[in-house]
């Protein structure tokens, strides 16, 4: 890549507050089985952002063929959760599915009884500055390595930069859990699949230019403190 292109890329990344990282996310599911959405968010180890395909057909006008849209399609959402020894996360999805098909009476529920909106958010990382050994920090505390100090100048790390809302979602599939003697070093995880009617996205707050004066002053102060 040419130097000019690298400089342009660095400027663009800086202006847009850095690269999006896949490990900064949040999920918001409804409350069932006495499990709060905060607990679910902590236990969620992976989730998909929804996609969309515009369905099209070929139309001929004279001798020209062109594609025109007629419908849309989207895949189900896959989510994975850590399983704790109370099996609360599995009980949560069992209770949710039970609203759709009651396992005691075998009756099918009305959709407005089991369909709920779900939100999936991409979060923005705060400004991070590596700190090394200094007279003010004990080396044994750092473990002989480096400490990342997360510093936020204008925003918080949990600020949402992009959000998808799933409408009328419910768990159509709860995968089986595999147990066995060869699973001793494995953390048990539960995979579920959510179906939904539609989805829409909403971006987070508008990204404003950095306050270069404030950023420079803060970095200068920290550098003097460490030296």
CORGISUL-V648931 format. One record per residue. N is the residue number from 0. PHI is phi in radians with two decimals (NA if undefined). Layout:
n;phi
N;PHI
N;PHI
This chain:
n;phi
0;NA
1;-1.15
2;-1.04
3;-1.06
4;-1.19
5;-1.13
6;-1.11
7;-1.12
8;-1.14
9;-1.08
10;-1.15
11;-1.16
12;-1.08
13;-1.13
14;-1.18
15;-1.73
16;1.15
17;1.60
18;-1.38
19;-1.31
20;-1.97
21;-1.24
22;-1.62
23;-1.93
24;-2.66
25;-2.58
26;-2.11
27;-2.23
28;-1.93
29;-1.21
30;-1.56
31;-2.45
32;0.93
33;1.06
34;-1.94
35;-1.42
36;-1.13
37;-1.13
38;-1.09
39;-1.13
40;-1.08
41;-1.14
42;-1.44
43;-1.30
44;-1.65
45;-2.84
46;-2.74
47;-1.68
48;-1.44
49;-1.19
50;-2.01
51;-2.65
52;-2.07
53;-1.52
54;-1.33
55;-2.45
56;-2.26
57;-1.45
58;-2.18
59;-1.88
60;-2.11
61;1.19
62;-1.83
63;-1.80
64;-1.74
65;-2.52
66;-1.63
67;-2.26
68;-1.34
69;-2.41
70;-2.89
71;-2.40
72;-2.53
73;-2.62
74;-1.41
75;-1.16
76;-1.68
77;-1.77
78;-2.31
79;-2.22
80;-2.31
81;-1.24
82;-1.78
83;-1.62
84;-1.24
85;-1.55
86;0.95
87;-1.08
88;-1.20
89;-1.21
90;-1.07
91;-1.04
92;-1.30
93;-1.11
94;-1.14
95;-1.18
96;-1.14
97;-1.13
98;-1.24
99;-1.43
100;-2.47
101;-1.17
102;-1.30
103;-1.49
104;-1.74
105;1.07
106;-1.65
107;-1.52
108;-1.45
109;-1.31
110;-1.08
111;-1.21
112;-1.59
113;-2.14
114;-1.47
115;-2.40
116;-1.40
117;-2.27
118;-2.06
119;-2.18
120;-2.14
121;-1.66
122;-1.80
123;-1.70
124;-1.39
125;-1.36
126;-1.23
127;-2.07
128;-2.21
129;-1.24
130;-1.98
131;-1.85
132;-1.05
133;-2.56
134;-1.08
135;-1.65
136;-2.16
137;-1.29
138;-1.14
139;-1.16
140;-1.20
141;-1.36
142;1.20
143;1.26
144;-2.27
145;-2.18
146;-1.93
147;-1.65
148;-1.67
149;-1.52
150;-2.03
151;-1.87
152;-1.67
153;-2.03
154;-2.34
155;-1.70
156;-1.07
157;-1.49
158;-1.10
159;-1.50
160;-1.78
161;-2.77
162;-2.48
163;-2.05
164;-1.96
165;-1.61
166;-1.69
167;0.92
168;-1.57
169;-2.82
170;-1.38
171;-1.41
172;-2.33
173;-2.11
174;-1.19
175;-1.22
176;-1.85
177;-1.66
178;-1.97
179;3.10
180;-1.17
181;-1.54
182;-1.84
183;-1.15
184;-1.77
185;-1.97
186;-1.45
187;-1.22
188;-2.30
189;-1.92
190;-1.85
191;-2.30
192;-2.23
193;-1.83
194;-1.79
195;-2.73
196;-1.39
197;-2.90
198;-2.57
199;-2.47
200;-2.01
201;-2.52
202;-1.32
203;-1.34
204;-1.10
205;-1.07
206;-1.39
207;-1.74
208;-1.04
209;-1.16
210;-1.47
211;-1.08
212;-1.12
213;-1.15
214;-1.08
215;-1.10
216;-1.13
217;-1.17
218;-1.12
219;-1.10
220;-1.11
221;-1.14
222;-1.09
223;-1.13
224;-1.14
225;-1.33
226;-1.54
